[in-house]
Amino acid sequence: MRDRIDQQIIRRLQGEFPLVPAPYRVLAEQIGISEVELLERLQHMKTQGILRKMGAVLQHRVAGFHGNALCCWQVPVDRVECVVAQLVGRPFISHVYLRRPQEQWPYNLYTVFHAHTREECLAQIERMAQELDLAAYRVLFSRKNWKRSQLALLRETSEE
């Protein structure tokens, strides 16, 4: 980040995004800069790796996705890269991440599947298991949607 304006931009982006025809203009006005400057600063943050992406947060249950499961896979280390490449970008998978396996829990790759029903979700997982030639996996369905809160970085303090 370059300065306090960049910090203000990050604070604004962590809040509600204006659902108006010119949202960046609204954000720029709130910060006290031009829309062009805001877009240039966002591009700079992206180029520098400070800002990776911007996107909507889908409330999957409200949107009708009731078959949501964490699938824990046991993938041989020499196949992890290839398997991950085949999972990333699937429209029904929202997360793909690695963890160190434990003695009593040998799973090292985790994916989150979303479908309209549990049955549809299980069918997707079974298709992926066959496609990837993986037999060792566990499916953990969510029972409750816990309130998630986002880490708010660069909070304003009384010193500003």
Secondary structure, 3 states (H helix, E strand, C coil): CCCHHHHHHHHHHCCCCCCCCCHHHHHHHHHCCCHHHHHHHHHHHHHHCCCCCCCCCCCCCCCCCCEEEEEEECCCHHHHHHHHHHHCCCCCEEEEEECCCECCECCCEEEEEEECCHHHHHHHHHHHHHHHCCCCEEEEECCCCCCCCCCCCCCCCCCC
